[in-house]
């Protein structure tokens, strides 16, 4: 992958992260619950599966958005770690 392609891939991931965070914020404001609390209660069964298919779809989408954000953040962390390792290796190779 060229440097320009790598930079564009990072930009895309950052844009995706920002979009996901905004979508999650909208869910939190709509339901009056932050995502971490929602996920903990939803996964523990403290929030029962609703009979209303639209509400069920909202909850499933909320969970999916949160998983997607976790994935994108992990990918960005991997890139950061890789670039950090690369920079350290380069600095160590330069004579003092």
Secondary structure, 3 states (H helix, E strand, C coil): CCHHHHHHHHHHHHHHHHHHHHHHHHHHHHHCCCHHHHHHHHHCCCCCCCCCHHHHHHHHHHHHHHHHHHHHHHHHHHHHHHHHHHHHHHHHHCCC
